[in-house]
Amino acid sequence: MKLTFSQGVGRPMAAGGSEPVPRGARSGTGRLAARLWRKGSIAGLVAYSLALGGLLGLASADWATSGGYPFGGVQVGAWTAWPRAGAASADPYTRAVNARRGEIPLAVGEGLLLTAASDDAGQALDATCTYRIGGGTPPARAWTLTVAGRGPRAPGRPALREGFTSTEVLRSADGRFAVVLAPDVQPGNWLPSPRASGPVRLALRLYDTPVAASVGSLDRSTIPAITRLGCAA
């Protein structure tokens, strides 16, 4: 009987007894698989980083533009003046807030915007509370006092007054005025609360006023006082 020995003793044979698989081919396939795995991992990490960065960027932009202006305010009592809100050189965040609100701000020289989110005692304005807003205003050709950020009216809810102008507000004999911000009907100048509960922000716009050129000249005694009268239980 004739015996036949395969060449390359100790080398593995391919399936079916065909030619043996070279050791280098096996190691080359492993290296290729490892490279593909590493490239896939890096690509996945890059995609994850880009997605996370985009999500954080959108979230931070939404947070920065959802409220009032983030920079450039001058505090005067409970009010904050924004002399550069409508300037051509306004910062990007201010322009983004204007675009999100869909408002055309007062340009430098046209007037001055003041906003308030707390009363004279430093407590945040709340829709469940009643406030007296009154006294006088800085010299201006005209002014408006409105509730800012009122939002769309709820379905079925009647239209309510959103503010007063200097030409329609009721005044006392000395020319001073008092507007009452409250959830319930009030005599005189009643400004309804914008919602059943939650924060409230007021906006006072002075048109054609000399203080727009020098906000530092604003005196606390010349702007309306905001006094809390009580809150719902």
Residue pairs with C-beta under 8 A, 6 or more apart in sequence:
6 13
8 20
11 20
11 23
12 20
12 21
13 19
13 20
14 20
14 21
61 96
64 70
64 93
64 96
65 93
65 96
65 97
65 100
66 100
68 80
68 97
68 115
68 117
68 148
68 201
69 82
69 85
69 93
69 94
69 97
70 93
70 94
70 97
71 91
71 93
71 94
72 82
72 83
72 84
72 85
72 90
72 91
72 94
73 80
73 81
73 82
74 80
74 81
74 82
74 83
74 215
74 216
74 218
75 81
76 114
76 215
76 218
76 219
76 220
76 223
77 120
77 220
77 223
77 225
78 116
78 118
78 119
78 120
78 122
78 225
78 226
79 114
79 115
79 116
79 204
79 223
79 224
80 114
80 115
80 116
81 112
81 113
81 114
81 215
81 218
82 105
82 112
82 113
82 114
82 115
83 108
83 112
83 212
83 215
84 90
84 94
84 108
85 94
85 98
85 105
85 106
85 113
86 98
86 104
86 105
86 106
86 107
86 108
86 110
86 113
87 107
87 108
90 98
98 104
98 105
105 113
106 112
106 113
106 205
106 207
106 212
108 212
109 212
109 213
110 207
110 208
110 212
111 140
111 205
111 206
111 207
111 208
111 209
111 212
112 205
112 206
112 209
112 211
112 212
112 215
113 203
113 204
113 205
113 206
114 203
114 204
114 205
114 206
114 223
115 148
115 201
115 202
115 203
115 204
116 125
116 201
116 202
116 204
116 226
117 124
117 125
117 199
117 200
117 201
117 202
118 124
118 125
118 226
119 125
119 131
119 226
119 227
119 228
120 225
120 226
120 227
121 228
123 228
124 199
125 131
125 181
125 199
125 200
125 201
125 202
125 226
126 197
126 198
126 199
126 200
126 231
127 183
127 193
127 194
127 195
127 196
127 197
127 198
127 199
127 200
128 183
128 193
128 196
128 197
128 231
128 232
129 182
129 228
129 229
129 230
129 231
129 232
130 180
130 181
130 182
130 183
130 184
130 186
130 228
130 229
130 230
130 231
131 180
131 181
131 182
131 226
131 227
131 228
131 229
132 178
132 179
132 180
132 225
132 226
132 227
132 229
133 145
133 178
133 179
133 180
133 181
133 191
133 202
133 224
133 225
133 226
133 227
134 176
134 177
134 178
134 179
134 224
134 225
135 176
135 177
135 178
135 221
135 223
135 224
135 225
136 175
136 176
136 222
136 223
136 224
137 143
137 166
137 204
137 206
137 222
137 223
137 224
138 206
138 209
138 211
138 218
138 219
138 222
138 223
139 209
139 210
139 211
140 166
140 206
140 207
140 208
140 209
140 211
141 207
141 208
141 209
142 165
142 166
142 167
142 207
142 208
143 165
143 166
143 204
143 205
143 206
143 207
144 163
144 164
144 165
144 166
144 203
144 204
144 205
144 207
145 163
145 164
145 165
145 169
145 179
145 191
145 202
145 203
145 204
145 224
146 162
146 163
146 164
146 202
146 203
146 205
147 162
147 163
147 181
147 191
147 193
147 194
147 200
147 201
147 202
147 203
148 201
148 202
148 203
149 194
149 201
150 162
150 194
151 194
151 195
153 159
153 160
160 192
161 190
161 191
161 192
163 191
163 203
164 179
164 189
164 191
169 177
169 179
169 189
170 177
170 188
170 189
171 177
172 178
177 189
178 188
178 189
179 189
179 190
179 191
179 224
180 186
180 188
180 189
180 190
180 191
180 229
181 191
181 193
181 200
181 202
182 190
182 191
182 192
182 193
182 229
183 192
183 193
183 196
183 232
193 200
194 200
202 226
204 223
204 224
206 212
211 217
211 218
